[in-house]
Amino acid sequence: MQETEPRLHAWRIEEREYRRQEQRRGRRFAYSHLTPARTALVVIDMVPFFVDANPHARGIVPHIQQLADRLRAAGGTVAWVLPARTARTPVGDEFHGPEAAETFRNAGGTGPLPGRLWPGLATRPGDIFVEKSGPSAFFPGRCSLPDILEEHHIDTVLVTGTVTQVCCESSARDASTLGYRVVMVADANATGRDQDHNATLATIYRSFGDVRPTAEVLDLIDAVP
């Protein structure tokens, strides 16, 4: 049973971080435009296991849906990334404890991938569905997403989903390492606490990509080149 109403993080980037980047490159944001046809919305781990228990995860659902609908309409790509059911390992049992390890390795559910998503999200024909067997959707050998995005000629990824400082941050870091233009959507990622969420936003903004709210990303999608 859900005990609290959906809510959003009180997210922020410190002004000193904005000033640092402005001094380095002459502007606040690295990516002042995007090409929708070369852009993918990457939605991480929005499955009942993570969403049902977290009011912040439920709070970002409307933003993810807005982004998905708008990007599709503009000719972009929507990729839904779900946890794979992984093999049980001694290291996993040692690190998490056997009971928690078993819970985590089954977190993504079973059955066809579209049916595993949290039911409040609407998908469309042509969307991409992939599993990942590690925290990151972009770590080599753990997810087919990079190969699929390459086939779609994608150069920009909009990172959304849960949990901010685990799978979302891991995916954003690895996407940057692979050469993608990364935008982490500040109010379309979720975790348990504002301080953990904001620590990740600061790290991404400082070293791996831009951090923008949904409204600004929608403006980028809509902008006429």
Secondary structure as a PSIPRED ss2 file (coil, helix, strand):
# PSIPRED VFORMAT (PSIPRED V4.0)

   1 M C   1.000  0.000  0.000
   2 Q C   1.000  0.000  0.000
   3 E C   1.000  0.000  0.000
   4 T C   1.000  0.000  0.000
   5 E C   1.000  0.000  0.000
   6 P C   1.000  0.000  0.000
   7 R C   1.000  0.000  0.000
   8 L C   1.000  0.000  0.000
   9 H C   1.000  0.000  0.000
  10 A C   1.000  0.000  0.000
  11 W C   1.000  0.000  0.000
  12 R C   1.000  0.000  0.000
  13 I C   1.000  0.000  0.000
  14 E C   1.000  0.000  0.000
  15 E H   0.000  1.000  0.000
  16 R H   0.000  1.000  0.000
  17 E H   0.000  1.000  0.000
  18 Y H   0.000  1.000  0.000
  19 R H   0.000  1.000  0.000
  20 R H   0.000  1.000  0.000
  21 Q H   0.000  1.000  0.000
  22 E H   0.000  1.000  0.000
  23 Q H   0.000  1.000  0.000
  24 R H   0.000  1.000  0.000
  25 R H   0.000  1.000  0.000
  26 G C   1.000  0.000  0.000
  27 R C   1.000  0.000  0.000
  28 R C   1.000  0.000  0.000
  29 F C   1.000  0.000  0.000
  30 A C   1.000  0.000  0.000
  31 Y C   1.000  0.000  0.000
  32 S C   1.000  0.000  0.000
  33 H C   1.000  0.000  0.000
  34 L C   1.000  0.000  0.000
  35 T C   1.000  0.000  0.000
  36 P H   0.000  1.000  0.000
  37 A H   0.000  1.000  0.000
  38 R H   0.000  1.000  0.000
  39 T E   0.000  0.000  1.000
  40 A E   0.000  0.000  1.000
  41 L E   0.000  0.000  1.000
  42 V E   0.000  0.000  1.000
  43 V E   0.000  0.000  1.000
  44 I E   0.000  0.000  1.000
  45 D C   1.000  0.000  0.000
  46 M C   1.000  0.000  0.000
  47 V C   1.000  0.000  0.000
  48 P H   0.000  1.000  0.000
  49 F H   0.000  1.000  0.000
  50 F H   0.000  1.000  0.000
  51 V H   0.000  1.000  0.000
  52 D C   1.000  0.000  0.000
  53 A C   1.000  0.000  0.000
  54 N C   1.000  0.000  0.000
  55 P H   0.000  1.000  0.000
  56 H H   0.000  1.000  0.000
  57 A H   0.000  1.000  0.000
  58 R H   0.000  1.000  0.000
  59 G H   0.000  1.000  0.000
  60 I C   1.000  0.000  0.000
  61 V H   0.000  1.000  0.000
  62 P H   0.000  1.000  0.000
  63 H H   0.000  1.000  0.000
  64 I H   0.000  1.000  0.000
  65 Q H   0.000  1.000  0.000
  66 Q H   0.000  1.000  0.000
  67 L H   0.000  1.000  0.000
  68 A H   0.000  1.000  0.000
  69 D H   0.000  1.000  0.000
  70 R H   0.000  1.000  0.000
  71 L H   0.000  1.000  0.000
  72 R H   0.000  1.000  0.000
  73 A H   0.000  1.000  0.000
  74 A C   1.000  0.000  0.000
  75 G C   1.000  0.000  0.000
  76 G C   1.000  0.000  0.000
  77 T E   0.000  0.000  1.000
  78 V E   0.000  0.000  1.000
  79 A E   0.000  0.000  1.000
  80 W E   0.000  0.000  1.000
  81 V E   0.000  0.000  1.000
  82 L E   0.000  0.000  1.000
  83 P E   0.000  0.000  1.000
  84 A C   1.000  0.000  0.000
  85 R C   1.000  0.000  0.000
  86 T C   1.000  0.000  0.000
  87 A C   1.000  0.000  0.000
  88 R C   1.000  0.000  0.000
  89 T C   1.000  0.000  0.000
  90 P H   0.000  1.000  0.000
  91 V H   0.000  1.000  0.000
  92 G H   0.000  1.000  0.000
  93 D H   0.000  1.000  0.000
  94 E H   0.000  1.000  0.000
  95 F H   0.000  1.000  0.000
  96 H H   0.000  1.000  0.000
  97 G C   1.000  0.000  0.000
  98 P H   0.000  1.000  0.000
  99 E H   0.000  1.000  0.000
 100 A H   0.000  1.000  0.000
 101 A H   0.000  1.000  0.000
 102 E H   0.000  1.000  0.000
 103 T H   0.000  1.000  0.000
 104 F H   0.000  1.000  0.000
 105 R H   0.000  1.000  0.000
 106 N C   1.000  0.000  0.000
 107 A C   1.000  0.000  0.000
 108 G C   1.000  0.000  0.000
 109 G C   1.000  0.000  0.000
 110 T C   1.000  0.000  0.000
 111 G C   1.000  0.000  0.000
 112 P C   1.000  0.000  0.000
 113 L H   0.000  1.000  0.000
 114 P H   0.000  1.000  0.000
 115 G H   0.000  1.000  0.000
 116 R H   0.000  1.000  0.000
 117 L C   1.000  0.000  0.000
 118 W C   1.000  0.000  0.000
 119 P C   1.000  0.000  0.000
 120 G C   1.000  0.000  0.000
 121 L C   1.000  0.000  0.000
 122 A C   1.000  0.000  0.000
 123 T C   1.000  0.000  0.000
 124 R C   1.000  0.000  0.000
 125 P C   1.000  0.000  0.000
 126 G C   1.000  0.000  0.000
 127 D C   1.000  0.000  0.000
 128 I E   0.000  0.000  1.000
 129 F E   0.000  0.000  1.000
 130 V E   0.000  0.000  1.000
 131 E E   0.000  0.000  1.000
 132 K E   0.000  0.000  1.000
 133 S C   1.000  0.000  0.000
 134 G C   1.000  0.000  0.000
 135 P C   1.000  0.000  0.000
 136 S C   1.000  0.000  0.000
 137 A C   1.000  0.000  0.000
 138 F C   1.000  0.000  0.000
 139 F C   1.000  0.000  0.000
 140 P C   1.000  0.000  0.000
 141 G C   1.000  0.000  0.000
 142 R C   1.000  0.000  0.000
 143 C E   0.000  0.000  1.000
 144 S C   1.000  0.000  0.000
 145 L H   0.000  1.000  0.000
 146 P H   0.000  1.000  0.000
 147 D H   0.000  1.000  0.000
 148 I H   0.000  1.000  0.000
 149 L H   0.000  1.000  0.000
 150 E H   0.000  1.000  0.000
 151 E H   0.000  1.000  0.000
 152 H C   1.000  0.000  0.000
 153 H C   1.000  0.000  0.000
 154 I C   1.000  0.000  0.000
 155 D C   1.000  0.000  0.000
 156 T E   0.000  0.000  1.000
 157 V E   0.000  0.000  1.000
 158 L E   0.000  0.000  1.000
 159 V E   0.000  0.000  1.000
 160 T E   0.000  0.000  1.000
 161 G E   0.000  0.000  1.000
 162 T E   0.000  0.000  1.000
 163 V C   1.000  0.000  0.000
 164 T H   0.000  1.000  0.000
 165 Q H   0.000  1.000  0.000
 166 V H   0.000  1.000  0.000
 167 C H   0.000  1.000  0.000
 168 C H   0.000  1.000  0.000
 169 E H   0.000  1.000  0.000
 170 S H   0.000  1.000  0.000
 171 S H   0.000  1.000  0.000
 172 A H   0.000  1.000  0.000
 173 R H   0.000  1.000  0.000
 174 D H   0.000  1.000  0.000
 175 A H   0.000  1.000  0.000
 176 S H   0.000  1.000  0.000
 177 T H   0.000  1.000  0.000
 178 L C   1.000  0.000  0.000
 179 G C   1.000  0.000  0.000
 180 Y C   1.000  0.000  0.000
 181 R E   0.000  0.000  1.000
 182 V E   0.000  0.000  1.000
 183 V E   0.000  0.000  1.000
 184 M E   0.000  0.000  1.000
 185 V E   0.000  0.000  1.000
 186 A E   0.000  0.000  1.000
 187 D E   0.000  0.000  1.000
 188 A E   0.000  0.000  1.000
 189 N E   0.000  0.000  1.000
 190 A E   0.000  0.000  1.000
 191 T C   1.000  0.000  0.000
 192 G C   1.000  0.000  0.000
 193 R C   1.000  0.000  0.000
 194 D H   0.000  1.000  0.000
 195 Q H   0.000  1.000  0.000
 196 D H   0.000  1.000  0.000
 197 H H   0.000  1.000  0.000
 198 N H   0.000  1.000  0.000
 199 A H   0.000  1.000  0.000
 200 T H   0.000  1.000  0.000
 201 L H   0.000  1.000  0.000
 202 A H   0.000  1.000  0.000
 203 T H   0.000  1.000  0.000
 204 I H   0.000  1.000  0.000
 205 Y H   0.000  1.000  0.000
 206 R H   0.000  1.000  0.000
 207 S H   0.000  1.000  0.000
 208 F C   1.000  0.000  0.000
 209 G C   1.000  0.000  0.000
 210 D E   0.000  0.000  1.000
 211 V E   0.000  0.000  1.000
 212 R E   0.000  0.000  1.000
 213 P C   1.000  0.000  0.000
 214 T H   0.000  1.000  0.000
 215 A H   0.000  1.000  0.000
 216 E H   0.000  1.000  0.000
 217 V H   0.000  1.000  0.000
 218 L H   0.000  1.000  0.000
 219 D H   0.000  1.000  0.000
 220 L H   0.000  1.000  0.000
 221 I H   0.000  1.000  0.000
 222 D H   0.000  1.000  0.000
 223 A C   1.000  0.000  0.000
 224 V C   1.000  0.000  0.000
 225 P C   1.000  0.000  0.000
